[in-house]
Amino acid sequence: MIEWHANIMWHHTEPYRRFGVNIGQRMTVFRLNDDSLLVHNPAILSPQLQEQLKRIGKISCITTANLNLHQNLSDWWLTYPEARFFAAPGLYNKRTDLGFDGILNSTTSTLWRNQLYQTVLRGNDACEEVIFCDPKSRTLVLGESLLLLNDGSMYRQMIGRLLGCHKDARVPLPYQIQIKESKLLRQSLQEILTWPFDHILPVHGDPIVFNGKEKLAAAYLWAFHGDRIS
């Protein structure tokens, strides 16, 4: 794992292929005020990852960014029976085999209130995303709603250019197409843009370092103008 901010935030990226290239899939870990850990978007639970997590703290809470990113939950459920599992919107009914402790929404959980900001990025009924912001590291943690492919192999960068997300972060076109309620999306973005962040850690692609608020607003400019751009 990579320590993103000293002793309070880490992230771990594993291989994940889409568009014919490895765009990565990222897990983020927050240290809560009680010294326990909140895991966002659990990765494949290898022995090495378990050991790294054990060294930094005890896992108390686990959630996913959206209802599609649940493939690793079963292993975490079996390995961390004392942790609380929280469902992203839509996941509670999709994974009835897991006994979730709650469903995350636009109200910040009492378990990390006054430490993290939390909301749901609305407008896409097929895949609403849980969004977090850590004010200490000034980092926004997103799901699959933003993508930057600026690093890596030449082929990966070429795909980034074709998708329009090589130099600037962009909302993936499939996600844009699923937006049915632009007003709800704008309301969510207006809330998020008031939060104190400079950096962005999306689930896929490269981290966005510095000027994150301006880059998020630019990526979603189409939502405020009532038009979509690819």
Secondary structure, DSSP 8 states (H G I E B T S, - for coil): -EEEETTTEEEEEE--EETTEE--EEEEEEE-TTS-EEEES-----HHHHHHHHHH--EEEEE-SSTT--TTHHHHHHH-TTSEEEE-TTHHHH-TTS--SEE--SS--TTTTTT-EEEEE-S-TT--EEEEEETTTTEEE--SS-B---SS-HHHHHHHHHHT-SSS-B--HHHHHH---HHHHHHHHHHHTTS--SEEE-SSS--B-S-HHHHHHHHTHHHHHT----
